[in-house]
Amino acid sequence: MNPLYHLGIWLYRLIAILISPFHTKAALFSKGHKGLISKIQQEVKHDSPIVWFHCASLGEFEQGYPIIEGYRRIQPDHKIVVTFFSPSGYEVLKGKSIADWVFYLPLDTNRNARLFLDAVLPIKAIFIKYEFWTNYLKALKMREIPTFVVSASFRYSQPFFKWYGSYFRLMLKMFTRLFVQEKTSELLLNQIGVSNVVVAGDTRFDRVWKNAQKECSLHIVELFCSNSVSFGGMVDVCVAGSTWPRDESLLCKALGSLKNLKMILAPHEVDSNHIDLIMEQFASFTPMRFSQITHPSMVLKKSRVLVVDTIGTLSSLYRFGSMAYVGGGFDNGIHNTLEAAVYGIPVVFGPRYKKFNEAVDLVRQGGAFSIRSSQEMITQLNLWLSNRDQQTIAGQVCARYVQNHTGATEKVLNSIMEDSVVVTS
């Protein structure tokens, strides 16, 4: 037992409670954990075998969804529990039909791990990408429950590979199998004695590829994109997704310099205060709020900005753009570039992208570009606006890259299911 680890768990809970009156996510987190174990004990029924999937947040859920969907198809008689650490996943997906039960994950203590597993009794546990909880992994190992991590990616800078990382390395050896995105992760793990590794790829490629094949009807968005009368000709649309305030500041400056450009802006946070600030910031472009447009006649010809103040439509919005900006690159790291790239449009993002393999690959291949200032953004977007051939070529690089990396879901499912089960795509 590592006392510092357990102290950190309790401090996190205490801080969440203390700041909850001033912080929306902390308030949701604190509220969601009240009576959580009792809720799970009361709601979960054991009339069928149960498989447990855990995702940190909404982004990891998108990564895990192809596995959940595929497992459901192969074993329709099994029940599925999905847990989230972050409110960004739980609050969006609670009550949805993606699983039989959706819960917050109780904090990682010995007691909670024991009570949770007693209540759920999973026959398998599948963690998505970056979730390593010591007490849960230890309890799963002791009960001999097959446990997997999917679409994981490892870097030398992580604690597992440092001189002080022995405690963290123990967690990796508790997994039945680790499915990693790339060969370099496998090599790193092998160097520290972790051999239960399979290079399967990233299931996000399967997720975005399948989403892109679906029909999508967003009449308001289509009307906004096609309405170019006020600009005297053809107008390109840039879809800016998962943006943060620093992204929005650069986008506003760029829009002022690029007269033949309209923008669909889908911020990462859609609370009313943030949306109000965006509407004020982009006021000179006559912005419209998506949620307040109740009839097509309300779509103004002179508007250059559509602010999408709802959750759940971003992956579909990118299909309406001729180029994309993916937010987060000036903060903790960019969001999902694949959601845009799959539609064959070039992508721009901020400088913090090196931890994301797909972003590094797309920059190297010429489908995506990293910028550090509003002027660099203006230069790059203007290049595509003035040169359709370069815009098309960059977009083709993106679409081809996504298509060439699909197939991870099939590899993972074939491995975690019984040998007699064959998965067909």
Secondary structure by P-SEA (a helix, b strand, c coil): ccaaaaaaaaaaaaaaaaaccccaaaaaaaaaacaaaaaaaacccccbbbbbbbbccaaaaaaaaaaaaaaaaacccbbbbbbbcccccccccccccccccccccccccaaaaaaaaaaccccbbbbccccccaaaaaaaaaaccccccccccccccccccccccaaaaaaaaaccbbbbccaaaaaaaaaaccccccccccaaaaaaaaaaabbbbcaaaaaaaacccccccbbbbbbbccccaaaaaaaaaaaaacccbbbbbbbccccaaaaaaaaaaaccccccccccccccccccccccbbbbcccccaaaaaaaccbbbbccccccccccaaaaaaabbbbbbcccccccaaaaaaaaaccbbbbccaaaaaaaaaaaaacaaaaaaaaaaaaaaaaaaccaaaaaaaaaccccccccc
